[in-house]
């Protein structure tokens, strides 16, 4: 599919729609923040590259922070991430985000239990404040099965062009698979809200994941010229879906009774 003429044509039409979206954001001083999270090797970085390939670099940024410095470790946890928030007219792509503290850090022992609980207790309120201030937030979780992850790690080891992607966390991802699953589910349960929902992308097939994640972003905004390419904008619910949103809506209604 990746190299087929049909796929390339579909991808380019969706990228044209992204250009129209970016122009509308720039012209109207909107602010869009797209968070890419997920298991290692699930396709986050490749998806971001396909999102940004034809966008104006002066009106977008990709934020992929390295591990914190000693100085940053002494700061409020969110501080270094806030430097990457979108300015008026800008789209920001977070290649991993403050949600490192929800999954990777507790699994790998990079934070204490108190630091984890403090983060979980703050993040929903912080995102609400950002949204109330006019920032649109989209949160993706790229999912992948264990076999696909293993195969991609092996491919990275044998390809010098991909070896830079390997990390300490990658080396333990398979061994700690169940731990990652545990904290991932806890993250969904405690940080998926009606105003800032998690959107789960099936990353087992990278080309489809890229197309459907772009479609999701396009459906979340109105912009001038939307749909002029004639390509399908509505994402396939078999490949991308919100995390248990129906349950949250029903729970909110029951809480009012």
MIKE-880390 format. One record per residue (C-alpha): x, y, z; residue in one letter. Coordinates in pm, whole numbers, plus 50000, padded with zeros to 5 digits. Each point is the difference from the previous one (the first is absolute). Last residue first. Example, Ala and Ser with C-alpha at 12.3 -4.5 7.8 and 13.67 -1.06 7.14 Angstrom:
2
<atom c1="51367" c2="49894" c3="50714" aa="S"/>
<atom c1="49863" c2="49656" c3="50066" aa="A"/>
***
This chain:
257
<atom c1="47101" c2="51233" c3="53871" aa="X"/>
<atom c1="50291" c2="50217" c3="49876" aa="X"/>
<atom c1="50255" c2="49725" c3="50063" aa="X"/>
<atom c1="49801" c2="49771" c3="49769" aa="X"/>
<atom c1="50041" c2="50246" c3="49712" aa="X"/>
<atom c1="50376" c2="50030" c3="50057" aa="X"/>
<atom c1="50030" c2="49622" c3="50014" aa="X"/>
<atom c1="49811" c2="49959" c3="49672" aa="X"/>
<atom c1="50229" c2="50250" c3="49829" aa="X"/>
<atom c1="50309" c2="49831" c3="50144" aa="X"/>
<atom c1="49885" c2="49656" c3="49888" aa="X"/>
<atom c1="49927" c2="50122" c3="49648" aa="X"/>
<atom c1="50353" c2="50141" c3="49978" aa="X"/>
<atom c1="50161" c2="49660" c3="50049" aa="X"/>
<atom c1="50335" c2="50114" c3="49855" aa="X"/>
<atom c1="49929" c2="50185" c3="49679" aa="X"/>
<atom c1="50038" c2="49801" c3="49679" aa="X"/>
<atom c1="50237" c2="49939" c3="49712" aa="X"/>
<atom c1="50044" c2="49693" c3="49782" aa="X"/>
<atom c1="49658" c2="49837" c3="49999" aa="X"/>
<atom c1="49838" c2="50343" c3="50033" aa="X"/>
<atom c1="50138" c2="50092" c3="49652" aa="X"/>
<atom c1="50058" c2="50375" c3="49999" aa="X"/>
<atom c1="49761" c2="50247" c3="49832" aa="X"/>
<atom c1="50192" c2="50216" c3="49754" aa="X"/>
<atom c1="49953" c2="49805" c3="49679" aa="X"/>
<atom c1="50165" c2="50179" c3="49708" aa="X"/>
<atom c1="49813" c2="50257" c3="49793" aa="X"/>
<atom c1="50294" c2="50241" c3="50001" aa="X"/>
<atom c1="49764" c2="50286" c3="50085" aa="X"/>
<atom c1="49904" c2="49837" c3="50328" aa="X"/>
<atom c1="50074" c2="50301" c3="50220" aa="X"/>
<atom c1="50063" c2="50313" c3="49793" aa="X"/>
<atom c1="50000" c2="50232" c3="50301" aa="X"/>
<atom c1="50043" c2="49813" c3="50326" aa="X"/>
<atom c1="49780" c2="49821" c3="50250" aa="X"/>
<atom c1="50193" c2="49782" c3="50239" aa="X"/>
<atom c1="49984" c2="49656" c3="50164" aa="X"/>
<atom c1="49933" c2="49812" c3="49674" aa="X"/>
<atom c1="50339" c2="50099" c3="49860" aa="X"/>
<atom c1="50181" c2="49866" c3="50305" aa="X"/>
<atom c1="49822" c2="49665" c3="49967" aa="X"/>
<atom c1="50081" c2="49977" c3="49631" aa="X"/>
<atom c1="50368" c2="50048" c3="50070" aa="X"/>
<atom c1="49985" c2="49718" c3="50255" aa="X"/>
<atom c1="49824" c2="49778" c3="49745" aa="X"/>
<atom c1="50257" c2="50051" c3="49726" aa="X"/>
<atom c1="50300" c2="49948" c3="50224" aa="X"/>
<atom c1="49856" c2="49691" c3="50167" aa="X"/>
<atom c1="49919" c2="49851" c3="49659" aa="X"/>
<atom c1="50360" c2="50040" c3="49887" aa="X"/>
<atom c1="50141" c2="49864" c3="50329" aa="X"/>
<atom c1="49801" c2="49677" c3="50025" aa="X"/>
<atom c1="50029" c2="49879" c3="50360" aa="X"/>
<atom c1="49947" c2="50358" c3="50119" aa="X"/>
<atom c1="49632" c2="49972" c3="50089" aa="X"/>
<atom c1="49932" c2="50356" c3="50118" aa="X"/>
<atom c1="49839" c2="50071" c3="50337" aa="X"/>
<atom c1="49861" c2="50349" c3="50058" aa="X"/>
<atom c1="50022" c2="50123" c3="50360" aa="X"/>
<atom c1="49745" c2="50261" c3="50093" aa="X"/>
<atom c1="50061" c2="50360" c3="50108" aa="X"/>
<atom c1="49663" c2="50173" c3="50051" aa="X"/>
<atom c1="49809" c2="49680" c3="50078" aa="X"/>
<atom c1="50284" c2="49874" c3="50216" aa="X"/>
<atom c1="50258" c2="49721" c3="49971" aa="X"/>
<atom c1="50260" c2="50070" c3="50269" aa="X"/>
<atom c1="49920" c2="49753" c3="50280" aa="X"/>
<atom c1="49873" c2="49691" c3="49821" aa="X"/>
<atom c1="50224" c2="50046" c3="49697" aa="X"/>
<atom c1="50309" c2="50046" c3="50216" aa="X"/>
<atom c1="49915" c2="49695" c3="50211" aa="X"/>
<atom c1="49966" c2="49797" c3="49682" aa="X"/>
<atom c1="50341" c2="50114" c3="49878" aa="X"/>
<atom c1="50148" c2="49931" c3="50343" aa="X"/>
<atom c1="49893" c2="49634" c3="49995" aa="X"/>
<atom c1="50087" c2="49947" c3="49633" aa="X"/>
<atom c1="50350" c2="50140" c3="50050" aa="X"/>
<atom c1="50047" c2="49759" c3="50291" aa="X"/>
<atom c1="49876" c2="49712" c3="49786" aa="X"/>
<atom c1="50251" c2="50075" c3="49724" aa="X"/>
<atom c1="50294" c2="50034" c3="50238" aa="X"/>
<atom c1="50221" c2="49742" c3="49826" aa="X"/>
<atom c1="49884" c2="50116" c3="49659" aa="X"/>
<atom c1="50067" c2="50366" c3="50068" aa="X"/>
<atom c1="50330" c2="49939" c3="50179" aa="X"/>
<atom c1="50240" c2="50068" c3="49713" aa="X"/>
<atom c1="49770" c2="50271" c3="49867" aa="X"/>
<atom c1="50028" c2="50189" c3="50329" aa="X"/>
<atom c1="50378" c2="50003" c3="49972" aa="X"/>
<atom c1="49967" c2="50144" c3="49651" aa="X"/>
<atom c1="49990" c2="49897" c3="49635" aa="X"/>
<atom c1="49889" c2="50267" c3="49752" aa="X"/>
<atom c1="50360" c2="50081" c3="49899" aa="X"/>
<atom c1="50020" c2="49646" c3="49860" aa="X"/>
<atom c1="49757" c2="50083" c3="49719" aa="X"/>
<atom c1="50237" c2="50090" c3="49717" aa="X"/>
<atom c1="50244" c2="49732" c3="50118" aa="X"/>
<atom c1="49736" c2="49735" c3="49931" aa="X"/>
<atom c1="50047" c2="49666" c3="50179" aa="X"/>
<atom c1="49913" c2="50116" c3="50351" aa="X"/>
<atom c1="49708" c2="50207" c3="49874" aa="X"/>
<atom c1="49847" c2="49701" c3="49824" aa="X"/>
<atom c1="50023" c2="49796" c3="50320" aa="X"/>
<atom c1="49820" c2="50275" c3="50191" aa="X"/>
<atom c1="49731" c2="50006" c3="49733" aa="X"/>
<atom c1="49946" c2="49625" c3="50024" aa="X"/>
<atom c1="49970" c2="50015" c3="50380" aa="X"/>
<atom c1="49746" c2="50282" c3="49982" aa="X"/>
<atom c1="49792" c2="49812" c3="49744" aa="X"/>
<atom c1="49999" c2="49691" c3="50220" aa="X"/>
<atom c1="49895" c2="50190" c3="50312" aa="X"/>
<atom c1="49705" c2="50178" c3="49843" aa="X"/>
<atom c1="50002" c2="50371" c3="49923" aa="X"/>
<atom c1="49804" c2="50299" c3="50125" aa="X"/>
<atom c1="50065" c2="50363" c3="49910" aa="X"/>
<atom c1="49839" c2="50218" c3="50270" aa="X"/>
<atom c1="49895" c2="50335" c3="49858" aa="X"/>
<atom c1="49901" c2="50307" c3="50203" aa="X"/>
<atom c1="49848" c2="50298" c3="49818" aa="X"/>
<atom c1="50006" c2="50335" c3="50182" aa="X"/>
<atom c1="49846" c2="50326" c3="49875" aa="X"/>
<atom c1="50149" c2="50296" c3="50184" aa="X"/>
<atom c1="49751" c2="50279" c3="50072" aa="X"/>
<atom c1="50076" c2="50099" c3="50359" aa="X"/>
<atom c1="49725" c2="49768" c3="50122" aa="X"/>
<atom c1="50183" c2="49717" c3="49822" aa="X"/>
<atom c1="50326" c2="50083" c3="50178" aa="X"/>
<atom c1="49821" c2="50025" c3="50334" aa="X"/>
<atom c1="49826" c2="49666" c3="49939" aa="X"/>
<atom c1="50336" c2="49843" c3="49913" aa="X"/>
<atom c1="50140" c2="50121" c3="50331" aa="X"/>
<atom c1="49701" c2="49872" c3="50196" aa="X"/>
<atom c1="50030" c2="49657" c3="49841" aa="X"/>
<atom c1="50378" c2="49989" c3="50058" aa="X"/>
<atom c1="50012" c2="50088" c3="50368" aa="X"/>
<atom c1="49897" c2="49693" c3="50200" aa="X"/>
<atom c1="50167" c2="49760" c3="49757" aa="X"/>
<atom c1="50322" c2="50201" c3="50028" aa="X"/>
<atom c1="49992" c2="50003" c3="50379" aa="X"/>
<atom c1="49931" c2="49626" c3="50002" aa="X"/>
<atom c1="50305" c2="49931" c3="49784" aa="X"/>
<atom c1="50224" c2="50228" c3="50204" aa="X"/>
<atom c1="49883" c2="49828" c3="50319" aa="X"/>
<atom c1="50070" c2="49655" c3="49853" aa="X"/>
<atom c1="50351" c2="50113" c3="49909" aa="X"/>
<atom c1="50119" c2="50067" c3="49648" aa="X"/>
<atom c1="50245" c2="49843" c3="49753" aa="X"/>
<atom c1="49926" c2="49646" c3="50121" aa="X"/>
<atom c1="49964" c2="49863" c3="49649" aa="X"/>
<atom c1="49630" c2="49917" c3="50027" aa="X"/>
<atom c1="49926" c2="50314" c3="50203" aa="X"/>
<atom c1="50181" c2="50221" c3="49747" aa="X"/>
<atom c1="49867" c2="49842" c3="49680" aa="X"/>
<atom c1="49629" c2="50007" c3="50086" aa="X"/>
<atom c1="49846" c2="50308" c3="50162" aa="X"/>
<atom c1="50318" c2="50205" c3="50035" aa="X"/>
<atom c1="50071" c2="49975" c3="49629" aa="X"/>
<atom c1="49653" c2="50151" c3="49970" aa="X"/>
<atom c1="50166" c2="50342" c3="50013" aa="X"/>
<atom c1="50065" c2="49949" c3="49630" aa="X"/>
<atom c1="50110" c2="49750" c3="49741" aa="X"/>
<atom c1="50061" c2="50129" c3="49649" aa="X"/>
<atom c1="49798" c2="50314" c3="50073" aa="X"/>
<atom c1="49882" c2="50161" c3="49676" aa="X"/>
<atom c1="49925" c2="50372" c3="50027" aa="X"/>
<atom c1="49783" c2="50191" c3="49753" aa="X"/>
<atom c1="50028" c2="50381" c3="49997" aa="X"/>
<atom c1="49784" c2="50303" c3="49925" aa="X"/>
<atom c1="50017" c2="50135" c3="50355" aa="X"/>
<atom c1="50293" c2="49835" c3="50182" aa="X"/>
<atom c1="49989" c2="49629" c3="50065" aa="X"/>
<atom c1="50138" c2="49854" c3="50324" aa="X"/>
<atom c1="50365" c2="49894" c3="49982" aa="X"/>
<atom c1="50131" c2="50204" c3="50293" aa="X"/>
<atom c1="49720" c2="49840" c3="50203" aa="X"/>
<atom c1="50178" c2="49665" c3="49973" aa="X"/>
<atom c1="50300" c2="50124" c3="50194" aa="X"/>
<atom c1="49783" c2="50119" c3="50288" aa="X"/>
<atom c1="49770" c2="49698" c3="50035" aa="X"/>
<atom c1="50215" c2="49826" c3="50263" aa="X"/>
<atom c1="50055" c2="50306" c3="50219" aa="X"/>
<atom c1="50374" c2="50055" c3="49992" aa="X"/>
<atom c1="50281" c2="49815" c3="50177" aa="X"/>
<atom c1="50019" c2="49727" c3="49736" aa="X"/>
<atom c1="50027" c2="50278" c3="49743" aa="X"/>
<atom c1="50328" c2="50117" c3="50149" aa="X"/>
<atom c1="50142" c2="49646" c3="50004" aa="X"/>
<atom c1="49900" c2="49967" c3="49635" aa="X"/>
<atom c1="49682" c2="49827" c3="49891" aa="X"/>
<atom c1="50010" c2="49710" c3="49751" aa="X"/>
<atom c1="49974" c2="50127" c3="49643" aa="X"/>
<atom c1="49696" c2="50195" c3="49881" aa="X"/>
<atom c1="49828" c2="49927" c3="49670" aa="X"/>
<atom c1="49801" c2="50313" c3="49910" aa="X"/>
<atom c1="49909" c2="50030" c3="49632" aa="X"/>
<atom c1="49920" c2="50358" c3="49903" aa="X"/>
<atom c1="49750" c2="50170" c3="49772" aa="X"/>
<atom c1="49930" c2="50339" c3="49839" aa="X"/>
<atom c1="50344" c2="50083" c3="49860" aa="X"/>
<atom c1="50045" c2="49640" c3="49883" aa="X"/>
<atom c1="49712" c2="50041" c3="49750" aa="X"/>
<atom c1="49849" c2="49654" c3="49973" aa="X"/>
<atom c1="50082" c2="49759" c3="49719" aa="X"/>
<atom c1="50173" c2="49719" c3="50191" aa="X"/>
<atom c1="49846" c2="50082" c3="50339" aa="X"/>
<atom c1="49734" c2="49733" c3="50038" aa="X"/>
<atom c1="50206" c2="49735" c3="49823" aa="X"/>
<atom c1="50297" c2="50072" c3="50225" aa="X"/>
<atom c1="49774" c2="49983" c3="50305" aa="X"/>
<atom c1="49871" c2="49658" c3="49895" aa="X"/>
<atom c1="50354" c2="49872" c3="49959" aa="X"/>
<atom c1="50090" c2="50119" c3="50349" aa="X"/>
<atom c1="49698" c2="49839" c3="50163" aa="X"/>
<atom c1="50028" c2="49664" c3="49823" aa="X"/>
<atom c1="49942" c2="49745" c3="50278" aa="X"/>
<atom c1="50374" c2="49936" c3="50039" aa="X"/>
<atom c1="49986" c2="50076" c3="50374" aa="X"/>
<atom c1="49650" c2="49992" c3="50142" aa="X"/>
<atom c1="49782" c2="50304" c3="49964" aa="X"/>
<atom c1="49985" c2="50378" c3="50023" aa="X"/>
<atom c1="49958" c2="50272" c3="49739" aa="X"/>
<atom c1="49856" c2="50327" c3="50133" aa="X"/>
<atom c1="49851" c2="50250" c3="49754" aa="X"/>
<atom c1="49981" c2="50364" c3="50117" aa="X"/>
<atom c1="49803" c2="50247" c3="49788" aa="X"/>
<atom c1="49986" c2="50376" c3="50051" aa="X"/>
<atom c1="49779" c2="50233" c3="49794" aa="X"/>
<atom c1="50122" c2="50338" c3="49881" aa="X"/>
<atom c1="49735" c2="50021" c3="49727" aa="X"/>
<atom c1="50221" c2="50016" c3="49692" aa="X"/>
<atom c1="50256" c2="49756" c3="50144" aa="X"/>
<atom c1="49739" c2="49741" c3="50104" aa="X"/>
<atom c1="49823" c2="50033" c3="49664" aa="X"/>
<atom c1="50326" c2="49956" c3="49813" aa="X"/>
<atom c1="50083" c2="49695" c3="50210" aa="X"/>
<atom c1="49664" c2="49841" c3="49922" aa="X"/>
<atom c1="50044" c2="50064" c3="49628" aa="X"/>
<atom c1="50348" c2="49845" c3="50018" aa="X"/>
<atom c1="49853" c2="49702" c3="50186" aa="X"/>
<atom c1="49743" c2="49956" c3="49721" aa="X"/>
<atom c1="50285" c2="49987" c3="49750" aa="X"/>
<atom c1="50162" c2="49735" c3="50220" aa="X"/>
<atom c1="49677" c2="49800" c3="49981" aa="X"/>
<atom c1="50007" c2="50022" c3="49621" aa="X"/>
<atom c1="50366" c2="49899" c3="50000" aa="X"/>
<atom c1="49931" c2="49695" c3="50215" aa="X"/>
<atom c1="49714" c2="49884" c3="49778" aa="X"/>
<atom c1="50213" c2="50033" c3="49687" aa="X"/>
<atom c1="50291" c2="49817" c3="50162" aa="X"/>
<atom c1="49772" c2="49720" c3="50120" aa="X"/>
<atom c1="49837" c2="49954" c3="49660" aa="X"/>
<atom c1="50336" c2="50008" c3="49819" aa="X"/>
<atom c1="50119" c2="49712" c3="50221" aa="X"/>
<atom c1="50322" c2="50048" c3="50194" aa="X"/>
<atom c1="49858" c2="49975" c3="50350" aa="X"/>
<atom c1="49722" c2="49757" c3="49906" aa="X"/>
***
